[in-house]
Amino acid sequence: MTTAVAVEFRPKKIRLVAAVCAVFLVVVFTIVGLLLGDTPTGVIFRTSDQVAMIILGVLLACGVLLLARPRVRADAEGVEVRNVITSHRFAWSDVLHVSFPDGASWARLELPDDEYISIMAVQAVDREHAVAAVRALRELHRAARG
């Protein structure tokens, strides 16, 4: 079996769900913002309140889109794991195993001293895509470690 020079994986299903949710949030907050000015409650909403409601929807949508950010890149030298906020690069010599524990939501890199880092780009809900990703990462790890 030949190993690829470099591989890159991103989650599939969560990207779709995050995009749909982000659009939904922007639409709902825009509608609510536009309808704020016409309420029978006696409360006076100004244009700035309406704009703030729309901006809040956009900010929440951006937060949801962070869930689509995870990525894992690997090559013969090492692996780069980018999760929702953090990003780490490891040489294969620093990685003990690439594992996907039973019942876990995502794969992980086992590191020395009982530490590990989650690979949120390889998610259980992606099934065959996750299996292919773990196999490719293990093959690169095996080739690099000898």
N, C-alpha and C positions, 0 to 999 in steps of 0.2 A: 504494500500500500504506500503510495507516495503522499508526502505531506505538502500542504499548501505553503507558499512562501509567507503569506500573511492572511489572516482572517479577521472579519469584523461582524459582530452580531448586535442587533438591537431587538428589543421586545416587539412583538407584532400586535397582539390584541390590545394591550394597554395603550398603544399609540392611537389606535382607532377610537377607543373609549374616551381617551383624554381629549381628542380633537372634537368629538361629538359633544362632550360635556362643556368644553370651552365655548363652542358656538352657542349652545343652549344658554349658558350663563350670560353671555353678551346680549343675546336676543331678549331674554327675560328682564335683565336689568335695564336695558334700553326701553322696553315697553313700559316697565314700572316707572322709570325716570320720566318718560314723556307723559304718562298719565298722572303723575304726582300733582301737577298744577291744577287739576280739576277734581277736587275732593269735597264732598258735602260735609266734612267733619268740622269745618270751621278753622282748620289749621291752614296757614298761608305758607305755601311752598314757593320759593323763588326759583328763578332760572338757575342760580348757582346750586341749589339743592338737586335739581334735575340733572345737571351736568355731573355733580358729585356721584349720583346714583349710577350713571352710565360708566363713569371712571371706576367706580367700585366693581362693577361687573367685569370690566376689562382686566383689572388687577386680579380678581379671583380667577378669571380664565387663564391668565398668565401663570398663576400658581398651579392650576390643574395641568397646564402644559409641561410643567417641570417633571411630571411623571413620565413623559415621553422622552426625556433626556438620556436615560441610561444607555451605555454602549460598552462593549468590550472589544478591544483590538489586541491581537496577538500575532507575533512573528517568531522567528527563530531565536531572537535575543530575550524576549520577555513578553509581558502582558500588561496592557493598560486597562484599568477598570474605571469607568466614569459612571457614578450613580447619580441620584437626584441632585445632590449639591457637591459632593466631593469627587475628586479624581486622584487615582494612585497609579503609579507605574512600578512594576516589580520585574526583576530579572528572574528567569526560570530557576536559577540556582537558589533563590530565596523562597520558592514555592515548593511545599512538600507534596501536595496533592490538589487535584481539581475534583471536587466532590459535589454531589447533589443528594443530601441526606433525605431519607424517607420522610414524607410529610412536609418538607421544606417548600417555601414559596419560590425560592430561587437558588441557583448554584452558588458555590463559594470556593475561594482559594484558601487552602489550609496553609498556614504560615508557621514558622518556628515559635516555640514557647506557648503552645496552645492558643495561638491567635488565629483569626480568620477574617477575611473580608468578603462580604456578600457581593455577588455579581448579579445585580438587579436586571441586567440586560438579558439574562437567561432565566426565564420564568416558567414555572410548571404549567401554567395555563396555555403556553405555546406548544406544548406536547412535542411533536416530531421536530419542530424547529429547535427546541431546547435540547433534545437528544442529540441532534446533529451538532449543535454548538459545543456541548460537553465533550462529545467524541473528538471534535476538531481540536479543542483546547488540550485534551488529554494526549492526543497524538503529538502536538507541538511540544508539550511538556516532556513527554517520553523521549522524543528526538533530541531535545536540548539537554536532557539529563544523561542521555546515553544509555 
